[in-house]
Amino acid sequence: MVLINGLINAGVVLNLLPTTGLPFPFISYGGSSLFVHMTGVGILLNISKNLEPSFRDFTSELEREGWRK
């Protein structure tokens, strides 16, 4: 979402695309756009923080502790 808005704005600045009216992510004035982008990034950060370890991580941890040989 942020990357697409950034690329569209870069295309407008370089006169490759017509003027669209999309606010630049995290920089342009606009409360609803800023809220949506911050919410999206917050959700992604929360997902990445709360990922459970995979089975491979669990089995390699058991091997390091000497439970499996």
C-alpha positions in Angstrom: 0.0 0.0 0.0 2.7 2.4 1.0 5.0 1.3 -1.9 2.2 1.8 -4.5 1.4 5.3 -3.3 5.0 6.2 -3.3 5.6 4.9 -6.8 2.5 6.7 -8.1 3.7 10.0 -6.5 7.2 9.5 -7.9 5.6 9.0 -11.4 3.6 12.2 -11.0 6.7 14.2 -10.0 8.6 12.9 -13.0 5.7 13.7 -15.3 5.3 10.1 -16.2 1.8 9.9 -14.8 -1.1 12.4 -14.7 -1.7 14.2 -11.4 -3.8 12.0 -9.2 -4.3 13.6 -5.8 -3.0 10.8 -3.7 -1.3 12.0 -0.5 2.4 11.0 -0.1 2.5 8.3 2.6 3.5 9.6 6.1 4.5 13.0 4.7 1.6 14.8 3.1 -1.1 16.6 5.1 -4.2 14.4 5.5 -5.5 12.9 8.7 -7.4 9.9 7.2 -4.5 8.9 5.0 -2.0 9.1 7.8 -4.3 7.1 10.1 -4.8 4.3 7.5 -1.1 4.0 6.8 -0.1 4.0 10.5 -2.8 1.4 11.2 -1.6 -0.8 8.4 2.1 -0.6 9.5 1.0 -1.2 13.1 -0.9 -4.4 12.1 2.2 -5.6 10.1 4.5 -4.9 13.1 2.1 -6.7 15.4 2.0 -9.8 13.1 5.7 -9.9 12.8 6.2 -9.6 16.5 3.8 -12.4 17.4 4.8 -15.0 14.9 5.1 -18.4 16.5 8.2 -20.4 15.9 8.0 -23.1 13.2 8.3 -26.8 13.8 11.8 -26.7 12.3 12.9 -24.1 14.9 11.4 -26.2 17.7 13.1 -29.4 16.7 16.5 -27.7 16.2 16.1 -26.2 19.7 15.5 -29.7 21.1 18.6 -30.9 19.4 20.7 -28.1 20.8 19.5 -29.1 24.3 20.4 -32.7 23.7 16.8 -34.2 23.6 17.1 -35.6 20.1 20.0 -37.4 18.6 
